[in-house]
Amino acid sequence: MWHIVYKKSVKKDLKRISKDILYIIQRAIEEKLVSDPIRFGIPLRRNLKGLMKLRVGDYRIIYSIDRKTIIVYVIKIGHRRDVYSNI
């Protein structure tokens, strides 16, 4: 079981998302990232190397993992068109 830690700016990201999409994102975090973030995530490349993404419809959850302490750090949540440029 992995622990989820949110960056402070993620709360601001969540306020921009509609409640129905927000519910889907929260379920994805609870079901996929808590159980196995390595299996469900896709590694990012180039200047975002070391981070992973989880696709939830048109939204992306950008996170990093610490295997030693079993923690998932959620860095950014946003729409796919601009989430990568705002990290």
C-alpha positions in Angstrom: 0.0 0.0 0.0 1.5 3.3 -1.1 1.0 6.6 0.7 0.0 9.7 -1.3 1.5 13.1 -0.6 0.2 16.2 -2.5 2.2 19.2 -3.4 0.6 22.4 -2.1 -0.1 23.7 -5.5 -2.2 20.7 -6.4 -5.1 22.1 -4.3 -5.1 25.1 -6.6 -5.2 22.7 -9.6 -8.2 20.9 -8.2 -10.3 24.0 -7.9 -10.1 24.5 -11.6 -11.6 21.1 -12.4 -15.3 20.4 -12.4 -16.7 18.2 -9.7 -17.7 15.3 -11.9 -14.2 15.0 -13.4 -12.7 15.6 -9.9 -14.5 12.6 -8.6 -13.1 10.4 -11.4 -9.6 11.7 -10.7 -9.9 11.0 -7.0 -11.1 7.4 -7.7 -8.1 6.9 -10.0 -5.7 8.1 -7.3 -7.3 5.9 -4.7 -7.6 2.8 -6.8 -4.5 2.9 -9.0 -1.8 5.1 -7.4 -2.4 3.7 -3.9 -2.3 0.1 -5.1 0.6 0.1 -7.7 1.8 3.5 -9.2 4.6 1.8 -11.1 2.3 -0.6 -13.0 -0.4 2.0 -13.9 1.9 5.0 -14.6 3.8 5.8 -17.7 7.3 7.3 -17.3 7.9 10.7 -18.8 10.8 11.6 -21.1 13.2 14.4 -21.9 13.1 17.3 -19.4 10.5 15.5 -17.3 12.5 12.3 -16.9 12.1 10.8 -13.4 8.4 11.7 -13.3 5.4 9.6 -14.2 1.9 10.3 -15.5 -1.5 8.6 -15.0 -4.0 9.3 -17.7 -7.6 10.0 -16.5 -9.6 10.9 -19.6 -8.3 14.3 -20.9 -6.6 14.9 -17.6 -3.2 13.9 -16.4 -1.8 13.3 -12.9 1.9 13.9 -12.8 3.8 12.3 -9.9 7.0 10.9 -8.7 7.6 7.9 -6.5 10.0 7.1 -3.7 10.4 3.3 -3.5 12.3 3.3 -0.2 9.6 5.1 1.8 6.7 3.8 -0.4 5.4 7.4 -1.1 3.8 8.8 -4.2 4.3 12.6 -4.6 1.5 14.1 -6.7 3.1 17.2 -8.3 0.5 18.4 -10.8 -3.0 17.6 -12.0 -4.4 19.3 -15.1 -5.8 19.0 -18.6 -3.5 17.3 -21.1 -3.1 20.4 -23.3 -1.2 22.4 -20.6 -0.2 20.2 -17.7 3.3 19.4 -19.1 4.2 23.1 -19.7 3.3 24.2 -16.2 5.5 21.8 -14.2 
